Amino acid sequence: MNATKDRDCRCLTCEKDFHYLGIARHRAAHRDKKESCVIMYTYGDVVRHDYGDPEYTEKIKPIDW
């Protein structure tokens, strides 16, 4: 078996890199929190997963740093 240690996937929402097998669990974590996320997969496909409830996300105010 030829295993790879490369982290070819990236969560653009969190700015973190993931192995292609680990990105599914990370995406599920966003789903569990009902957050939308944008993920770039191994071959460059960028997908926006919209798990957020529109009424809930409208109530969230941006943090003023």
mmCIF file of the N, C-alpha and C atoms, coordinates in Angstrom:
data_MODEL
# 
_entry.id   MODEL 
# 
loop_
_atom_site.group_PDB 
_atom_site.id 
_atom_site.type_symbol 
_atom_site.label_atom_id 
_atom_site.label_alt_id 
_atom_site.label_comp_id 
_atom_site.label_asym_id 
_atom_site.label_entity_id 
_atom_site.label_seq_id 
_atom_site.pdbx_PDB_ins_code 
_atom_site.Cartn_x 
_atom_site.Cartn_y 
_atom_site.Cartn_z 
_atom_site.occupancy 
_atom_site.B_iso_or_equiv 
_atom_site.pdbx_formal_charge 
_atom_site.auth_seq_id 
_atom_site.auth_comp_id 
_atom_site.auth_asym_id 
_atom_site.auth_atom_id 
_atom_site.pdbx_PDB_model_num 
ATOM 1   N N  . MET A 1 1  ? 0.844   -1.175 0.000  1.00 0.00 ? 1  MET A N  1 
ATOM 2   C CA . MET A 1 1  ? 0.000   0.000  0.000  1.00 0.00 ? 1  MET A CA 1 
ATOM 3   C C  . MET A 1 1  ? 0.891   1.241  0.000  1.00 0.00 ? 1  MET A C  1 
ATOM 4   N N  . ASN A 1 2  ? 0.516   2.193  -0.775 1.00 0.00 ? 2  ASN A N  1 
ATOM 5   C CA . ASN A 1 2  ? 1.293   3.400  -0.921 1.00 0.00 ? 2  ASN A CA 1 
ATOM 6   C C  . ASN A 1 2  ? 0.573   4.558  -0.235 1.00 0.00 ? 2  ASN A C  1 
ATOM 7   N N  . ALA A 1 3  ? 0.937   4.856  0.991  1.00 0.00 ? 3  ALA A N  1 
ATOM 8   C CA . ALA A 1 3  ? 0.280   5.932  1.744  1.00 0.00 ? 3  ALA A CA 1 
ATOM 9   C C  . ALA A 1 3  ? 0.978   7.253  1.472  1.00 0.00 ? 3  ALA A C  1 
ATOM 10  N N  . THR A 1 4  ? 0.221   8.321  1.564  1.00 0.00 ? 4  THR A N  1 
ATOM 11  C CA . THR A 1 4  ? 0.776   9.658  1.368  1.00 0.00 ? 4  THR A CA 1 
ATOM 12  C C  . THR A 1 4  ? 0.587   10.480 2.632  1.00 0.00 ? 4  THR A C  1 
ATOM 13  N N  . LYS A 1 5  ? 1.540   11.334 2.891  1.00 0.00 ? 5  LYS A N  1 
ATOM 14  C CA . LYS A 1 5  ? 1.452   12.232 4.038  1.00 0.00 ? 5  LYS A CA 1 
ATOM 15  C C  . LYS A 1 5  ? 1.133   13.653 3.592  1.00 0.00 ? 5  LYS A C  1 
ATOM 16  N N  . ASP A 1 6  ? 0.954   13.845 2.296  1.00 0.00 ? 6  ASP A N  1 
ATOM 17  C CA . ASP A 1 6  ? 0.701   15.179 1.760  1.00 0.00 ? 6  ASP A CA 1 
ATOM 18  C C  . ASP A 1 6  ? -0.626  15.722 2.247  1.00 0.00 ? 6  ASP A C  1 
ATOM 19  N N  . ARG A 1 7  ? -0.631  17.000 2.530  1.00 0.00 ? 7  ARG A N  1 
ATOM 20  C CA . ARG A 1 7  ? -1.872  17.684 2.904  1.00 0.00 ? 7  ARG A CA 1 
ATOM 21  C C  . ARG A 1 7  ? -2.279  18.534 1.710  1.00 0.00 ? 7  ARG A C  1 
ATOM 22  N N  . ASP A 1 8  ? -3.058  17.926 0.835  1.00 0.00 ? 8  ASP A N  1 
ATOM 23  C CA . ASP A 1 8  ? -3.401  18.566 -0.429 1.00 0.00 ? 8  ASP A CA 1 
ATOM 24  C C  . ASP A 1 8  ? -4.703  19.351 -0.384 1.00 0.00 ? 8  ASP A C  1 
ATOM 25  N N  . CYS A 1 9  ? -5.501  19.181 0.652  1.00 0.00 ? 9  CYS A N  1 
ATOM 26  C CA . CYS A 1 9  ? -6.781  19.881 0.766  1.00 0.00 ? 9  CYS A CA 1 
ATOM 27  C C  . CYS A 1 9  ? -6.622  21.044 1.732  1.00 0.00 ? 9  CYS A C  1 
ATOM 28  N N  . ARG A 1 10 ? -7.439  22.077 1.533  1.00 0.00 ? 10 ARG A N  1 
ATOM 29  C CA . ARG A 1 10 ? -7.335  23.267 2.385  1.00 0.00 ? 10 ARG A CA 1 
ATOM 30  C C  . ARG A 1 10 ? -8.713  23.809 2.701  1.00 0.00 ? 10 ARG A C  1 
ATOM 31  N N  . CYS A 1 11 ? -8.955  24.070 3.984  1.00 0.00 ? 11 CYS A N  1 
ATOM 32  C CA . CYS A 1 11 ? -10.169 24.764 4.389  1.00 0.00 ? 11 CYS A CA 1 
ATOM 33  C C  . CYS A 1 11 ? -9.859  26.251 4.312  1.00 0.00 ? 11 CYS A C  1 
ATOM 34  N N  . LEU A 1 12 ? -10.473 26.944 3.370  1.00 0.00 ? 12 LEU A N  1 
ATOM 35  C CA . LEU A 1 12 ? -10.208 28.365 3.186  1.00 0.00 ? 12 LEU A CA 1 
ATOM 36  C C  . LEU A 1 12 ? -10.867 29.191 4.281  1.00 0.00 ? 12 LEU A C  1 
ATOM 37  N N  . THR A 1 13 ? -11.852 28.631 4.946  1.00 0.00 ? 13 THR A N  1 
ATOM 38  C CA . THR A 1 13 ? -12.511 29.318 6.054  1.00 0.00 ? 13 THR A CA 1 
ATOM 39  C C  . THR A 1 13 ? -11.581 29.383 7.263  1.00 0.00 ? 13 THR A C  1 
ATOM 40  N N  . CYS A 1 14 ? -10.957 28.260 7.591  1.00 0.00 ? 14 CYS A N  1 
ATOM 41  C CA . CYS A 1 14 ? -10.066 28.172 8.758  1.00 0.00 ? 14 CYS A CA 1 
ATOM 42  C C  . CYS A 1 14 ? -8.609  28.457 8.413  1.00 0.00 ? 14 CYS A C  1 
ATOM 43  N N  . GLU A 1 15 ? -8.291  28.477 7.118  1.00 0.00 ? 15 GLU A N  1 
ATOM 44  C CA . GLU A 1 15 ? -6.907  28.638 6.658  1.00 0.00 ? 15 GLU A CA 1 
ATOM 45  C C  . GLU A 1 15 ? -6.012  27.511 7.193  1.00 0.00 ? 15 GLU A C  1 
ATOM 46  N N  . LYS A 1 16 ? -6.505  26.245 7.087  1.00 0.00 ? 16 LYS A N  1 
ATOM 47  C CA . LYS A 1 16 ? -5.738  25.090 7.524  1.00 0.00 ? 16 LYS A CA 1 
ATOM 48  C C  . LYS A 1 16 ? -5.656  24.064 6.405  1.00 0.00 ? 16 LYS A C  1 
ATOM 49  N N  . ASP A 1 17 ? -4.535  23.339 6.360  1.00 0.00 ? 17 ASP A N  1 
ATOM 50  C CA . ASP A 1 17 ? -4.334  22.280 5.371  1.00 0.00 ? 17 ASP A CA 1 
ATOM 51  C C  . ASP A 1 17 ? -4.693  20.930 5.977  1.00 0.00 ? 17 ASP A C  1 
ATOM 52  N N  . PHE A 1 18 ? -5.224  20.027 5.118  1.00 0.00 ? 18 PHE A N  1 
ATOM 53  C CA . PHE A 1 18 ? -5.650  18.712 5.570  1.00 0.00 ? 18 PHE A CA 1 
ATOM 54  C C  . PHE A 1 18 ? -5.257  17.643 4.565  1.00 0.00 ? 18 PHE A C  1 
ATOM 55  N N  . HIS A 1 19 ? -5.091  16.429 5.067  1.00 0.00 ? 19 HIS A N  1 
ATOM 56  C CA . HIS A 1 19 ? -4.920  15.248 4.240  1.00 0.00 ? 19 HIS A CA 1 
ATOM 57  C C  . HIS A 1 19 ? -6.258  14.983 3.549  1.00 0.00 ? 19 HIS A C  1 
ATOM 58  N N  . TYR A 1 20 ? -6.237  14.359 2.398  1.00 0.00 ? 20 TYR A N  1 
ATOM 59  C CA . TYR A 1 20 ? -7.484  14.147 1.661  1.00 0.00 ? 20 TYR A CA 1 
ATOM 60  C C  . TYR A 1 20 ? -8.474  13.255 2.400  1.00 0.00 ? 20 TYR A C  1 
ATOM 61  N N  . LEU A 1 21 ? -8.004  12.434 3.333  1.00 0.00 ? 21 LEU A N  1 
ATOM 62  C CA . LEU A 1 21 ? -8.928  11.626 4.124  1.00 0.00 ? 21 LEU A CA 1 
ATOM 63  C C  . LEU A 1 21 ? -9.445  12.378 5.354  1.00 0.00 ? 21 LEU A C  1 
ATOM 64  N N  . GLY A 1 22 ? -8.715  13.376 5.821  1.00 0.00 ? 22 GLY A N  1 
ATOM 65  C CA . GLY A 1 22 ? -9.110  14.114 7.012  1.00 0.00 ? 22 GLY A CA 1 
ATOM 66  C C  . GLY A 1 22 ? -10.035 15.278 6.747  1.00 0.00 ? 22 GLY A C  1 
ATOM 67  N N  . ILE A 1 23 ? -10.103 15.731 5.498  1.00 0.00 ? 23 ILE A N  1 
ATOM 68  C CA . ILE A 1 23 ? -10.934 16.901 5.198  1.00 0.00 ? 23 ILE A CA 1 
ATOM 69  C C  . ILE A 1 23 ? -12.413 16.603 5.378  1.00 0.00 ? 23 ILE A C  1 
ATOM 70  N N  . ALA A 1 24 ? -12.823 15.369 5.198  1.00 0.00 ? 24 ALA A N  1 
ATOM 71  C CA . ALA A 1 24 ? -14.245 15.019 5.366  1.00 0.00 ? 24 ALA A CA 1 
ATOM 72  C C  . ALA A 1 24 ? -14.678 15.200 6.819  1.00 0.00 ? 24 ALA A C  1 
ATOM 73  N N  . ARG A 1 25 ? -13.842 14.801 7.768  1.00 0.00 ? 25 ARG A N  1 
ATOM 74  C CA . ARG A 1 25 ? -14.182 14.987 9.185  1.00 0.00 ? 25 ARG A CA 1 
ATOM 75  C C  . ARG A 1 25 ? -14.185 16.467 9.547  1.00 0.00 ? 25 ARG A C  1 
ATOM 76  N N  . HIS A 1 26 ? -13.273 17.232 8.954  1.00 0.00 ? 26 HIS A N  1 
ATOM 77  C CA . HIS A 1 26 ? -13.236 18.668 9.215  1.00 0.00 ? 26 HIS A CA 1 
ATOM 78  C C  . HIS A 1 26 ? -14.497 19.341 8.668  1.00 0.00 ? 26 HIS A C  1 
ATOM 79  N N  . ARG A 1 27 ? -14.904 18.933 7.474  1.00 0.00 ? 27 ARG A N  1 
ATOM 80  C CA . ARG A 1 27 ? -16.135 19.469 6.895  1.00 0.00 ? 27 ARG A CA 1 
ATOM 81  C C  . ARG A 1 27 ? -17.333 19.102 7.771  1.00 0.00 ? 27 ARG A C  1 
ATOM 82  N N  . ALA A 1 28 ? -17.348 17.895 8.309  1.00 0.00 ? 28 ALA A N  1 
ATOM 83  C CA . ALA A 1 28 ? -18.425 17.469 9.201  1.00 0.00 ? 28 ALA A CA 1 
ATOM 84  C C  . ALA A 1 28 ? -18.446 18.302 10.481 1.00 0.00 ? 28 ALA A C  1 
ATOM 85  N N  . ALA A 1 29 ? -17.284 18.731 10.946 1.00 0.00 ? 29 ALA A N  1 
ATOM 86  C CA . ALA A 1 29 ? -17.234 19.587 12.134 1.00 0.00 ? 29 ALA A CA 1 
ATOM 87  C C  . ALA A 1 29 ? -17.917 20.926 11.852 1.00 0.00 ? 29 ALA A C  1 
ATOM 88  N N  . HIS A 1 30 ? -17.707 21.483 10.658 1.00 0.00 ? 30 HIS A N  1 
ATOM 89  C CA . HIS A 1 30 ? -18.415 22.711 10.279 1.00 0.00 ? 30 HIS A CA 1 
ATOM 90  C C  . HIS A 1 30 ? -19.920 22.442 10.206 1.00 0.00 ? 30 HIS A C  1 
ATOM 91  N N  . ARG A 1 31 ? -20.292 21.300 9.650  1.00 0.00 ? 31 ARG A N  1 
ATOM 92  C CA . ARG A 1 31 ? -21.705 20.941 9.554  1.00 0.00 ? 31 ARG A CA 1 
ATOM 93  C C  . ARG A 1 31 ? -22.328 20.804 10.942 1.00 0.00 ? 31 ARG A C  1 
ATOM 94  N N  . ASP A 1 32 ? -21.608 20.168 11.863 1.00 0.00 ? 32 ASP A N  1 
ATOM 95  C CA . ASP A 1 32 ? -22.117 20.001 13.229 1.00 0.00 ? 32 ASP A CA 1 
ATOM 96  C C  . ASP A 1 32 ? -22.334 21.336 13.921 1.00 0.00 ? 32 ASP A C  1 
ATOM 97  N N  . LYS A 1 33 ? -21.491 22.321 13.609 1.00 0.00 ? 33 LYS A N  1 
ATOM 98  C CA . LYS A 1 33 ? -21.624 23.655 14.194 1.00 0.00 ? 33 LYS A CA 1 
ATOM 99  C C  . LYS A 1 33 ? -22.566 24.550 13.388 1.00 0.00 ? 33 LYS A C  1 
ATOM 100 N N  . LYS A 1 34 ? -23.103 23.999 12.274 1.00 0.00 ? 34 LYS A N  1 
ATOM 101 C CA . LYS A 1 34 ? -23.979 24.739 11.355 1.00 0.00 ? 34 LYS A CA 1 
ATOM 102 C C  . LYS A 1 34 ? -23.286 25.987 10.789 1.00 0.00 ? 34 LYS A C  1 
ATOM 103 N N  . GLU A 1 35 ? -22.023 25.815 10.413 1.00 0.00 ? 35 GLU A N  1 
ATOM 104 C CA . GLU A 1 35 ? -21.245 26.888 9.808  1.00 0.00 ? 35 GLU A CA 1 
ATOM 105 C C  . GLU A 1 35 ? -21.067 26.613 8.317  1.00 0.00 ? 35 GLU A C  1 
ATOM 106 N N  . SER A 1 36 ? -21.050 27.659 7.537  1.00 0.00 ? 36 SER A N  1 
ATOM 107 C CA . SER A 1 36 ? -20.697 27.517 6.128  1.00 0.00 ? 36 SER A CA 1 
ATOM 108 C C  . SER A 1 36 ? -19.184 27.473 6.020  1.00 0.00 ? 36 SER A C  1 
ATOM 109 N N  . CYS A 1 37 ? -18.686 26.744 5.026  1.00 0.00 ? 37 CYS A N  1 
ATOM 110 C CA . CYS A 1 37 ? -17.233 26.675 4.851  1.00 0.00 ? 37 CYS A CA 1 
ATOM 111 C C  . CYS A 1 37 ? -16.909 26.583 3.362  1.00 0.00 ? 37 CYS A C  1 
ATOM 112 N N  . VAL A 1 38 ? -15.696 26.990 3.047  1.00 0.00 ? 38 VAL A N  1 
ATOM 113 C CA . VAL A 1 38 ? -15.186 26.919 1.678  1.00 0.00 ? 38 VAL A CA 1 
ATOM 114 C C  . VAL A 1 38 ? -13.948 26.029 1.716  1.00 0.00 ? 38 VAL A C  1 
ATOM 115 N N  . ILE A 1 39 ? -13.947 24.973 0.895  1.00 0.00 ? 39 ILE A N  1 
ATOM 116 C CA . ILE A 1 39 ? -12.866 24.000 0.903  1.00 0.00 ? 39 ILE A CA 1 
ATOM 117 C C  . ILE A 1 39 ? -12.293 23.834 -0.499 1.00 0.00 ? 39 ILE A C  1 
ATOM 118 N N  . MET A 1 40 ? -10.957 23.829 -0.581 1.00 0.00 ? 40 MET A N  1 
ATOM 119 C CA . MET A 1 40 ? -10.277 23.543 -1.838 1.00 0.00 ? 40 MET A CA 1 
ATOM 120 C C  . MET A 1 40 ? -9.765  22.106 -1.745 1.00 0.00 ? 40 MET A C  1 
ATOM 121 N N  . TYR A 1 41 ? -10.206 21.272 -2.670 1.00 0.00 ? 41 TYR A N  1 
ATOM 122 C CA . TYR A 1 41 ? -9.854  19.859 -2.659 1.00 0.00 ? 41 TYR A CA 1 
ATOM 123 C C  . TYR A 1 41 ? -8.573  19.594 -3.432 1.00 0.00 ? 41 TYR A C  1 
ATOM 124 N N  . THR A 1 42 ? -8.133  18.352 -3.475 1.00 0.00 ? 42 THR A N  1 
ATOM 125 C CA . THR A 1 42 ? -6.835  17.938 -4.004 1.00 0.00 ? 42 THR A CA 1 
ATOM 126 C C  . THR A 1 42 ? -6.553  18.470 -5.406 1.00 0.00 ? 42 THR A C  1 
ATOM 127 N N  . TYR A 1 43 ? -7.513  18.400 -6.295 1.00 0.00 ? 43 TYR A N  1 
ATOM 128 C CA . TYR A 1 43 ? -7.268  18.787 -7.688 1.00 0.00 ? 43 TYR A CA 1 
ATOM 129 C C  . TYR A 1 43 ? -7.681  20.218 -7.996 1.00 0.00 ? 43 TYR A C  1 
ATOM 130 N N  . GLY A 1 44 ? -7.829  21.043 -6.961 1.00 0.00 ? 44 GLY A N  1 
ATOM 131 C CA . GLY A 1 44 ? -8.098  22.459 -7.158 1.00 0.00 ? 44 GLY A CA 1 
ATOM 132 C C  . GLY A 1 44 ? -9.565  22.839 -7.192 1.00 0.00 ? 44 GLY A C  1 
ATOM 133 N N  . ASP A 1 45 ? -10.467 21.881 -6.998 1.00 0.00 ? 45 ASP A N  1 
ATOM 134 C CA . ASP A 1 45 ? -11.891 22.212 -6.967 1.00 0.00 ? 45 ASP A CA 1 
ATOM 135 C C  . ASP A 1 45 ? -12.193 22.967 -5.679 1.00 0.00 ? 45 ASP A C  1 
ATOM 136 N N  . VAL A 1 46 ? -12.834 24.128 -5.807 1.00 0.00 ? 46 VAL A N  1 
ATOM 137 C CA . VAL A 1 46 ? -13.207 24.921 -4.642 1.00 0.00 ? 46 VAL A CA 1 
ATOM 138 C C  . VAL A 1 46 ? -14.717 24.822 -4.483 1.00 0.00 ? 46 VAL A C  1 
ATOM 139 N N  . VAL A 1 47 ? -15.153 24.359 -3.307 1.00 0.00 ? 47 VAL A N  1 
ATOM 140 C CA . VAL A 1 47 ? -16.570 24.122 -3.059 1.00 0.00 ? 47 VAL A CA 1 
ATOM 141 C C  . VAL A 1 47 ? -16.986 24.856 -1.799 1.00 0.00 ? 47 VAL A C  1 
ATOM 142 N N  . ARG A 1 48 ? -18.125 25.546 -1.888 1.00 0.00 ? 48 ARG A N  1 
ATOM 143 C CA . ARG A 1 48 ? -18.698 26.207 -0.709 1.00 0.00 ? 48 ARG A CA 1 
ATOM 144 C C  . ARG A 1 48 ? -19.806 25.314 -0.170 1.00 0.00 ? 48 ARG A C  1 
ATOM 145 N N  . HIS A 1 49 ? -19.647 24.872 1.070  1.00 0.00 ? 49 HIS A N  1 
ATOM 146 C CA . HIS A 1 49 ? -20.651 24.050 1.740  1.00 0.00 ? 49 HIS A CA 1 
ATOM 147 C C  . HIS A 1 49 ? -21.444 24.964 2.655  1.00 0.00 ? 49 HIS A C  1 
ATOM 148 N N  . ASP A 1 50 ? -22.729 25.111 2.364  1.00 0.00 ? 50 ASP A N  1 
ATOM 149 C CA . ASP A 1 50 ? -23.568 26.037 3.122  1.00 0.00 ? 50 ASP A CA 1 
ATOM 150 C C  . ASP A 1 50 ? -24.415 25.252 4.114  1.00 0.00 ? 50 ASP A C  1 
ATOM 151 N N  . TYR A 1 51 ? -23.927 25.149 5.338  1.00 0.00 ? 51 TYR A N  1 
ATOM 152 C CA . TYR A 1 51 ? -24.640 24.427 6.382  1.00 0.00 ? 51 TYR A CA 1 
ATOM 153 C C  . TYR A 1 51 ? -25.360 25.376 7.328  1.00 0.00 ? 51 TYR A C  1 
ATOM 154 N N  . GLY A 1 52 ? -25.121 26.660 7.195  1.00 0.00 ? 52 GLY A N  1 
ATOM 155 C CA . GLY A 1 52 ? -25.667 27.626 8.138  1.00 0.00 ? 52 GLY A CA 1 
ATOM 156 C C  . GLY A 1 52 ? -27.139 27.923 7.905  1.00 0.00 ? 52 GLY A C  1 
ATOM 157 N N  . ASP A 1 53 ? -27.828 28.193 8.973  1.00 0.00 ? 53 ASP A N  1 
ATOM 158 C CA . ASP A 1 53 ? -29.216 28.625 8.922  1.00 0.00 ? 53 ASP A CA 1 
ATOM 159 C C  . ASP A 1 53 ? -29.211 30.129 8.639  1.00 0.00 ? 53 ASP A C  1 
ATOM 160 N N  . PRO A 1 54 ? -29.875 30.608 7.579  1.00 0.00 ? 54 PRO A N  1 
ATOM 161 C CA . PRO A 1 54 ? -29.805 32.031 7.220  1.00 0.00 ? 54 PRO A CA 1 
ATOM 162 C C  . PRO A 1 54 ? -30.226 32.955 8.358  1.00 0.00 ? 54 PRO A C  1 
ATOM 163 N N  . GLU A 1 55 ? -31.256 32.594 9.111  1.00 0.00 ? 55 GLU A N  1 
ATOM 164 C CA . GLU A 1 55 ? -31.688 33.451 10.208 1.00 0.00 ? 55 GLU A CA 1 
ATOM 165 C C  . GLU A 1 55 ? -30.627 33.506 11.299 1.00 0.00 ? 55 GLU A C  1 
ATOM 166 N N  . TYR A 1 56 ? -29.961 32.388 11.538 1.00 0.00 ? 56 TYR A N  1 
ATOM 167 C CA . TYR A 1 56 ? -28.935 32.342 12.574 1.00 0.00 ? 56 TYR A CA 1 
ATOM 168 C C  . TYR A 1 56 ? -27.691 33.122 12.157 1.00 0.00 ? 56 TYR A C  1 
ATOM 169 N N  . THR A 1 57 ? -27.262 32.962 10.921 1.00 0.00 ? 57 THR A N  1 
ATOM 170 C CA . THR A 1 57 ? -26.039 33.612 10.478 1.00 0.00 ? 57 THR A CA 1 
ATOM 171 C C  . THR A 1 57 ? -26.226 35.122 10.350 1.00 0.00 ? 57 THR A C  1 
ATOM 172 N N  . GLU A 1 58 ? -27.429 35.596 10.108 1.00 0.00 ? 58 GLU A N  1 
ATOM 173 C CA . GLU A 1 58 ? -27.649 37.035 10.027 1.00 0.00 ? 58 GLU A CA 1 
ATOM 174 C C  . GLU A 1 58 ? -27.504 37.707 11.392 1.00 0.00 ? 58 GLU A C  1 
ATOM 175 N N  . LYS A 1 59 ? -27.708 36.962 12.461 1.00 0.00 ? 59 LYS A N  1 
ATOM 176 C CA . LYS A 1 59 ? -27.621 37.525 13.797 1.00 0.00 ? 59 LYS A CA 1 
ATOM 177 C C  . LYS A 1 59 ? -26.174 37.662 14.269 1.00 0.00 ? 59 LYS A C  1 
ATOM 178 N N  . ILE A 1 60 ? -25.258 36.966 13.609 1.00 0.00 ? 60 ILE A N  1 
ATOM 179 C CA . ILE A 1 60 ? -23.858 37.020 14.013 1.00 0.00 ? 60 ILE A CA 1 
ATOM 180 C C  . ILE A 1 60 ? -23.242 38.300 13.490 1.00 0.00 ? 60 ILE A C  1 
ATOM 181 N N  . LYS A 1 61 ? -22.652 39.073 14.394 1.00 0.00 ? 61 LYS A N  1 
ATOM 182 C CA . LYS A 1 61 ? -22.004 40.318 13.997 1.00 0.00 ? 61 LYS A CA 1 
ATOM 183 C C  . LYS A 1 61 ? -20.514 40.053 13.790 1.00 0.00 ? 61 LYS A C  1 
ATOM 184 N N  . PRO A 1 62 ? -19.917 40.699 12.789 1.00 0.00 ? 62 PRO A N  1 
ATOM 185 C CA . PRO A 1 62 ? -18.461 40.526 12.600 1.00 0.00 ? 62 PRO A CA 1 
ATOM 186 C C  . PRO A 1 62 ? -17.699 41.089 13.793 1.00 0.00 ? 62 PRO A C  1 
ATOM 187 N N  . ILE A 1 63 ? -16.600 40.457 14.116 1.00 0.00 ? 63 ILE A N  1 
ATOM 188 C CA . ILE A 1 63 ? -15.766 40.921 15.218 1.00 0.00 ? 63 ILE A CA 1 
ATOM 189 C C  . ILE A 1 63 ? -14.982 42.145 14.772 1.00 0.00 ? 63 ILE A C  1 
ATOM 190 N N  . ASP A 1 64 ? -15.052 43.209 15.550 1.00 0.00 ? 64 ASP A N  1 
ATOM 191 C CA . ASP A 1 64 ? -14.321 44.422 15.228 1.00 0.00 ? 64 ASP A CA 1 
ATOM 192 C C  . ASP A 1 64 ? -12.978 44.384 15.947 1.00 0.00 ? 64 ASP A C  1 
ATOM 193 N N  . TRP A 1 65 ? -11.929 44.054 15.212 1.00 0.00 ? 65 TRP A N  1 
ATOM 194 C CA . TRP A 1 65 ? -10.604 43.948 15.819 1.00 0.00 ? 65 TRP A CA 1 
ATOM 195 C C  . TRP A 1 65 ? -10.069 45.318 15.946 1.00 0.00 ? 65 TRP A C  1 
# 
